[in-house]
Amino acid sequence: MSKAFGLFKLGIPIKKVQSVAVFKENLIFLGTNDSNLITYNITKREINSNLNFSCSKLLETKLVKGKKNVEQILIKNNSIFLNVSNSLKFIDISQLKIVNTIQENKVVLICVDECDENDRVMACLNRKLFIYERRTKLGAYQKIKSFEISECPTVVRWYDTTICCGFKGRGYSIITYPSGEVNDLKINPKINLQIAFLKKFKEFLIVDDMSNLNLGICINQSGAPVRSTLLWDSKPKIVNCFSPYVIGILPKKITIHTFYDQQLLQELSLTDVRSISTSKFKIILRTKAGLFVLEKVPIFTQVLQMIDSGEYEKAIELFEYNENPNQTENEHKKQLRKIQIKIGFKYLEKMEFNLAFESFQKGLLDPRELISLLPGFSSQLGEYQPTNSFSISKSTILTFIENCLYQKRQLETIDNKTDTVENHLEKFRSLLLKYLESNRKTENEDLKASIDTTLMLLYAEHYPKKLNLFLSKAHNASLKQCQKYLMNKKLYHQLALIFKGVKMYQEALEIWSNLGNGNYAQKNVDPLKSTIELLSKNCDSDNIMLIWRYSMWVLARAPDKGIVIFTKKRKKPLPPNKVINFLKKYGNEKLKLLFIEFIVNVEKTEQGKYHTELAISYIDNYLLLINKSESLIGDNNSINNINTITNKRNVSELIIKLNNLLKTSTKYNPELLFSKIENTELYEEQVLLLDKLEQYMAAIKILLKKIKNKKILKKYLQDKDPIIKEKKLLSYLDYLLNVKSGQNSNENNPNVKKALKLINTYPQDLDPLKVFQIFPKNLPLTDFANFFNSSIRESVHQLKESSLINNLRKMEYLHSQDELQTVNNQSSLIKSSTICDVCKKRIGLAIFARFPNGKIAHLYCFEKDYMCPVTKYDFRKNN
């Protein structure tokens, strides 16, 4: 059993003492059989860990004349209530002087209202209950209520509106105050009725001997039983409550139970106890042999003893139910947090990490206590000194786990699959991570720095996926501490990621450069990829020197991957000339081509030289591949055959790119490009360039002689621009009529027939005068009949359409003039009372303007004559 109380005898003579009461911590009042009230002061002393009490007499007061018994003493607030020979007396403690005396016949018991808010006392007579209440500032009490009852109770306790009475022979009753309603309970012990009041729960504890069991039954203010029963091994003579305990006075001993779970906690040997008196601070027992003080062991001491014995939940329960009048609510919470922390470290010593961190969270443990347990993290604590609450705090959690597992192996109680150092260490780390994350919102700047620095290092070393998210938000981590720790651990890549996260790009790139060049060694990292990603996404023309410096080793090692650095779209693009000159150093035309493609196709540069240069690169590469393919043709070597297929594929890709560029771009130099492909088989591209140069006849010749595709020719002639379309048709017509066909007669010449068919197909697109200038003069006019008819119809149609449009425009003009005249003819009458719609002042003789919507304003009250100064409507919208 835990030790909750110590029992100490007081050196006070009790020969004449009939009653005892204790006030606060140090005053004892003794009522004698000769009408005296004696006051003693007791002092607690601790010498060499031994506790004792010294007593000194302060005052002896004569209550009444003669020798009369002071049968009962009760204390409430600063008043003492005494039953002296059937008289109820009130004494002010501060003066120890009788304030009021009420003479009642046969006062048997007195009882005070145990509700702190009420200052009331009750006198129990033979068949009446009288209620007195403090009415004046002087402390006088007056009778305010009385009840008729069937008989006088032998024991009574009172709280607020509930009076619990015990009657000899008929058990317990509940009397409701102030109505006086009586509710008899079905609990009727044979002898010795006892009542205690559990103030914490506002419940009464009554004693019953049902079925020969000595029970303590808790009832609420309605008389209904609540919670479980309390059990004694013999019937108690007296019961009382002293938070959080129930004191039972048995014939040969004293029992101590906890009132919240009714468990026996302690037994003390003491006989012949006649009465018990309690205050919020002290318990005094009166026996035949003398007075004893029952001194409670400090609750915090009891709690620590229970924690050491492994009774964690009971320890917390005991502390929470204890009422300490000397302790504020904040002090109570602070001590409770210490208890939770103590329990958390006990769980930690058992490697029950989940329960440990739950207790730490409840106890609001400073995270630095746990950070100090991580190996190598002592520098993250700043000036904070751990409290050494953990029994292994001088070592680390790693050492502790290793020692625990070693002991398990000795006892052969280890599971080789789960009981590994790494498993337990990872569990501790993950729980610590959550604990640190939940405690980031603190006002303590030093604590913020310690938490964030530890989080950053844990993320960097063990949870890299969380590192980027952490770095993307504001934090208080110490970069200096992180750098020192990670360098010592040779975690170079993680340090580079941290530098990148805080935009220290050069430092990050330097680390990856050293990793790439072999100056640093670290497994399972890709410095090439990291460097490319940083240079392409985070650097632009503002820090271009980093790109020049740190892309060199990337391009030297993997040029095909490194080009990505220069072909990523940026808010501030890199200067193309400088990039091209930089790439030329590596003698790789492919890199240059990829970059020019990027600035033309992605960045949409307007500089024609890059469009021209890109096209020339396509042409040069095409010619190079053509020459290479020719040297491989006819070779039966399988490798050469594969190369031939690859070359054909590459040639095809280059032609597609060149064709798309010539079609979509308008910035290149067509004359220069044509000179490059004039003697090649790039006929379609030649047509595109000749078209740009407006050399339609030459383009048509290529289409007819080289490409030889009527559909392509027809499509070429169908231009969206009517002027260019006419030029192309006339050029084709000129070609047909001037080419040598081998026929002398114009009528039998097949090209003449084709020419006539052409003009009859596009009569609306050709000017007749231009057509006649091309055709031979000796052709009969009948050959042009269809062309004339179609051309005349088209001309008449266009004339009518032009005339109609012209007439519509005239009507619209006349309509607008009419509206203008209507507006101009409107008049406005200005009276002496007419006011400006803008400034709200009279117009008077000032110059004014009237707007189409009727608003009138001074000339200086508006700025724009086409906009209403009041509604802001723009009158131009109607025009």
Secondary structure, DSSP 8 states (H G I E B T S, - for coil): ----EEEEEE----TTEEEEEEETTTEEEEEETTSEEEEEEEEEEEETTEEEEEEEEEEEEE-SSS---EEEEEEETTEEEEEETTEEEEEETTTTEEEEEEE-TT--EEEEB--TT--EEEEE-SSEEEEEEE-STT--EEEEEEEE-SS--SEEEEETTEEEEEETTTEEEEEETTT--EEE-S---SS---EEEETTTTEEEEEE-GGG-EEEEEE-TTS-EEEEEEEESS--SEEEEETTEEEEE-SSEEEEEETTT--EEEEEE---EEEEEE-SS-EEEEESS-EEEEEE--HHHHHHHHHHTT-HHHHHHHHHH---TTS-HHHHHHHHHHHHHHHHHHHHHTT-HHHHHHHHHHHT--HHHHHTTSTT-GGGGTT------STTTTS-HHHHHHHHHHHHHHHT---TTT--HHHHHHHHHHHHHHHHHHT---S-HHHHHHHHHHHHHHHHHH-HHHHHHHHTS-----HHHHHHHHHHHT-HHHHHHHHHHTT-HHHHHHHHHHHHTTSS--TT--HHHHHHHHHHHT--GGGHHHHHHHSHHHHHH-HHHHGGGTSS--SS---HHHHHHHHHTTT-HHHHHHHHHIIIIIS----HHHHHHHHHHHHHHHHHHHHHHHHHTT---HHHHHHHHHHHHHHHHHHHHHHHHHHH-S-S-HHHHHHHHTTSS-HHHHHHHHHHTT-HHHHHHHIIIII--HHHHHHHH--SSHHHHHHHHHHHHHHHHHS--S---TTT-HHHHHHHHHHHHSGGGS-HHHHHHHS-TTS-GGGGHHHHHHHHHHHHHHHHHHHHHHHHHHHHHHHHHHHHHHHHH------TT-B-TTT-SB-TTS-EEE-TTS-EEEGGG-S-TTB-TTT--BGGGG-
